[in-house]
């Protein structure tokens, strides 16, 4: 009964996240196409568009996994460990990891924009577009080891394919790579920016202070959004552990 309630809660949160993301994505795309933006604003908006797009894809995958669980628990439907089942588990991990890493890249841009404004390559729209593509490719290649090492298996209790908690090494590796590393990078960047602002707050000009405040607020919002996403995934994680 408890796993079923957790699944329903997860579906409810996922639906809210998907609807909100679709609305925000539409607004961002409209703003991106109809306005002449400064280079820094264009990069920030690009990150937001990619993040909300990934949230939509991630939400659809999580919704599908939870529906499988409900069908399996309610109607005793047994899904097999077909390629499509295994690929969905793999694809969910790739999208989720890429989404969390996007927050890290967005925070990295805030860091470079604030502390290293003279390094033009770090202020380039094309640079971050390339980095986004590279990190998605690297995530796909690294997580493909789940296929090669057969870490993705069909979970009868959940009725979908994912990494089994019994495979402790693979579970810990996925947890570190997908969640803990992005959070650690974000905290390091947050501490670095906070330290820089405190060191320069007394002798900065008004315009520089304004930019520092704006970038710091942007970084804090990134942390808030990332924390919200982590909490949205808590019901699924708890159900996985149960």
C-alpha positions as CSV (number, residue, x, y, z in Angstrom):
1,X,0.0,0.0,0.0
2,X,2.8,2.4,0.9
3,X,4.7,1.9,-2.4
4,X,1.4,2.5,-4.3
5,X,0.8,5.8,-2.4
6,X,4.4,6.9,-3.1
7,X,3.9,6.1,-6.8
8,X,0.8,8.3,-6.9
9,X,2.5,11.1,-5.2
10,X,5.4,10.8,-7.7
11,X,3.0,10.9,-10.6
12,X,1.3,14.0,-9.2
13,X,4.7,15.8,-8.8
14,X,5.9,14.7,-12.2
15,X,2.7,16.0,-13.8
16,X,3.1,19.4,-12.2
17,X,6.8,19.6,-13.2
18,X,5.9,18.7,-16.8
19,X,3.1,21.3,-17.1
20,X,5.1,24.1,-15.5
21,X,8.1,23.2,-17.7
22,X,6.0,23.3,-20.9
23,X,4.6,26.7,-20.1
24,X,8.0,28.1,-19.1
25,X,9.7,26.6,-22.2
26,X,7.1,28.2,-24.5
27,X,7.6,31.6,-22.9
28,X,11.4,31.3,-23.1
29,X,11.3,30.2,-26.8
30,X,9.0,33.1,-27.6
31,X,11.3,35.6,-25.8
32,X,14.4,34.1,-27.5
33,X,13.0,34.4,-31.0
34,X,11.4,37.9,-30.7
35,X,14.0,39.9,-28.8
36,X,17.5,41.2,-29.6
37,X,19.5,40.0,-26.6
38,X,22.9,40.8,-25.2
39,X,25.4,38.0,-25.5
40,X,25.3,37.2,-21.8
41,X,21.5,37.2,-21.7
42,X,21.4,35.0,-24.8
43,X,23.6,32.4,-23.1
44,X,21.6,32.5,-19.9
45,X,18.4,32.1,-21.9
46,X,19.9,29.2,-23.9
47,X,20.7,27.3,-20.8
48,X,17.2,27.8,-19.4
49,X,15.7,26.6,-22.7
50,X,17.8,23.4,-22.7
51,X,17.2,22.8,-19.0
52,X,13.4,23.0,-19.3
53,X,13.4,20.9,-22.4
54,X,15.3,18.2,-20.6
55,X,12.9,18.5,-17.6
56,X,10.0,17.8,-20.0
57,X,11.7,14.7,-21.5
58,X,12.8,13.5,-18.1
59,X,9.3,14.0,-16.7
60,X,7.8,12.0,-19.6
61,X,10.2,9.1,-18.9
62,X,9.5,9.1,-15.2
63,X,5.8,9.2,-15.8
64,X,6.0,6.2,-18.1
65,X,8.1,4.3,-15.5
66,X,5.6,5.0,-12.8
67,X,2.7,4.0,-15.0
68,X,4.4,0.7,-15.6
69,X,4.7,0.2,-11.8
70,X,0.9,0.9,-11.3
71,X,0.0,-1.5,-14.1
72,X,2.2,-4.2,-12.7
73,X,0.9,-3.8,-9.1
74,X,-2.8,-3.4,-10.1
75,X,-3.3,-5.7,-13.0
76,X,-0.3,-8.0,-12.5
77,X,1.1,-7.1,-16.0
78,X,4.6,-8.5,-16.5
79,X,6.9,-6.5,-18.7
80,X,9.9,-8.3,-20.1
81,X,13.5,-7.1,-20.2
82,X,13.4,-6.2,-23.9
83,X,15.7,-3.8,-25.6
84,X,13.1,-1.0,-25.4
85,X,12.7,-1.6,-21.7
86,X,16.5,-1.5,-21.1
87,X,16.9,1.5,-23.4
88,X,14.3,3.5,-21.5
89,X,16.1,2.9,-18.2
90,X,19.4,4.0,-19.9
91,X,17.8,7.0,-21.6
92,X,16.2,8.2,-18.3
93,X,19.6,8.2,-16.7
94,X,21.3,10.0,-19.6
95,X,18.6,12.7,-19.7
96,X,18.6,13.1,-15.9
97,X,22.4,13.4,-15.7
98,X,22.5,15.8,-18.6
99,X,19.8,17.9,-16.9
100,X,21.8,18.2,-13.6
101,X,25.0,18.9,-15.5
102,X,23.3,21.7,-17.3
103,X,22.8,23.5,-14.0
104,X,26.5,23.1,-13.4
105,X,27.4,24.6,-16.8
106,X,25.0,27.5,-16.1
107,X,26.6,28.1,-12.8
108,X,30.0,27.9,-14.5
109,X,29.0,30.7,-16.9
110,X,27.9,32.8,-13.9
111,X,31.3,32.2,-12.4
112,X,33.2,33.2,-15.6
113,X,30.9,36.2,-16.3
114,X,31.6,37.6,-12.8
115,X,35.2,36.7,-12.0
116,X,36.8,36.2,-15.5
117,X,35.0,38.7,-17.8
118,X,38.2,39.3,-19.8
119,X,38.4,35.7,-21.0
120,X,36.3,36.1,-24.1
121,X,36.1,32.4,-24.9
122,X,34.1,31.9,-21.6
123,X,31.7,34.6,-22.7
124,X,31.0,33.0,-26.1
125,X,27.6,31.6,-27.1
126,X,29.2,29.1,-29.4
127,X,31.6,27.8,-26.7
128,X,28.7,26.9,-24.4
129,X,26.7,25.4,-27.2
130,X,29.7,23.1,-27.9
131,X,30.1,22.3,-24.3
132,X,26.5,21.3,-23.9
133,X,26.8,19.0,-26.9
134,X,30.0,17.4,-25.6
135,X,28.7,16.8,-22.1
136,X,25.6,15.0,-23.5
137,X,27.8,12.8,-25.6
138,X,30.1,12.0,-22.7
139,X,27.1,11.2,-20.5
140,X,25.7,8.9,-23.2
141,X,29.1,7.1,-23.6
142,X,29.7,6.7,-19.9
143,X,26.3,5.5,-19.0
144,X,26.3,3.0,-21.9
145,X,28.5,0.9,-19.7
146,X,25.3,-0.1,-18.0
147,X,24.4,-1.9,-21.2
148,X,27.8,-3.5,-21.7
149,X,28.2,-4.6,-18.1
150,X,24.5,-5.7,-17.9
151,X,23.8,-3.5,-14.9
152,X,20.4,-2.6,-16.3
153,X,17.9,-5.3,-15.4
154,X,14.2,-5.8,-15.3
155,X,12.9,-5.2,-11.7
156,X,9.8,-7.4,-11.1
157,X,8.7,-5.3,-8.1
158,X,8.8,-2.1,-10.1
159,X,7.8,-3.5,-13.5
160,X,10.5,-1.5,-15.4
161,X,14.2,-1.8,-16.2
162,X,16.7,0.0,-14.1
163,X,19.9,-0.5,-12.1
164,X,19.1,-2.9,-9.3
165,X,19.9,-1.8,-5.7
166,X,21.4,-5.3,-5.2
167,X,24.2,-4.2,-7.5
168,X,25.7,-1.9,-4.9
169,X,28.8,-0.8,-6.9
170,X,26.7,0.2,-9.9
171,X,24.1,1.9,-7.8
172,X,26.7,4.0,-5.9
173,X,28.5,4.9,-9.1
174,X,25.3,6.1,-10.7
175,X,24.3,8.0,-7.6
176,X,27.7,9.8,-7.5
177,X,27.9,10.5,-11.2
178,X,24.3,11.6,-11.7
179,X,23.6,13.5,-8.5
180,X,26.5,14.0,-6.0
181,X,29.1,15.2,-8.5
182,X,26.8,18.0,-10.0
183,X,25.7,19.1,-6.5
184,X,29.4,19.1,-5.4
185,X,30.4,21.2,-8.4
186,X,27.6,23.7,-7.7
187,X,28.6,24.1,-4.1
188,X,32.2,24.7,-5.1
189,X,31.1,27.4,-7.6
190,X,28.7,28.9,-5.1
191,X,31.5,29.1,-2.4
192,X,33.9,30.6,-4.9
193,X,31.5,33.3,-6.0
194,X,30.5,34.1,-2.5
195,X,34.1,34.5,-1.4
196,X,34.9,36.7,-4.4
197,X,32.0,39.0,-3.8
198,X,33.0,39.4,-0.1
199,X,36.6,40.2,-1.1
200,X,35.6,42.8,-3.7
201,X,32.5,44.3,-2.1
202,X,34.3,47.2,-0.4
203,X,36.3,48.5,-3.4
204,X,33.9,47.8,-6.3
205,X,32.2,50.4,-8.4
206,X,28.5,50.7,-8.4
207,X,28.1,49.0,-11.9
208,X,30.3,46.1,-10.9
209,X,28.4,45.7,-7.6
210,X,25.2,45.6,-9.6
211,X,26.6,42.9,-11.9
212,X,27.9,40.9,-8.9
213,X,24.5,41.0,-7.2
214,X,22.7,40.0,-10.4
215,X,25.0,37.0,-11.0
216,X,24.9,35.9,-7.4
217,X,21.1,36.0,-7.5
218,X,21.1,34.0,-10.7
219,X,23.4,31.4,-9.1
220,X,21.2,31.2,-6.0
221,X,18.2,30.6,-8.3
222,X,20.1,27.8,-10.0
223,X,20.7,26.1,-6.6
224,X,17.0,26.5,-5.7
225,X,15.8,24.9,-9.0
226,X,18.3,22.1,-8.7
227,X,17.2,21.4,-5.1
228,X,13.6,21.4,-6.1
229,X,14.3,18.8,-8.8
230,X,16.1,16.6,-6.3
231,X,13.1,16.8,-4.0
232,X,10.7,16.0,-6.9
233,X,12.7,12.8,-7.4
234,X,12.6,11.8,-3.8
235,X,9.4,9.7,-4.0
236,X,10.8,7.6,-6.8
237,X,14.1,7.2,-5.0
238,X,12.3,6.1,-1.8
239,X,10.1,3.7,-3.7
240,X,13.3,2.3,-5.4
241,X,14.9,1.8,-2.0
242,X,11.8,0.1,-0.6
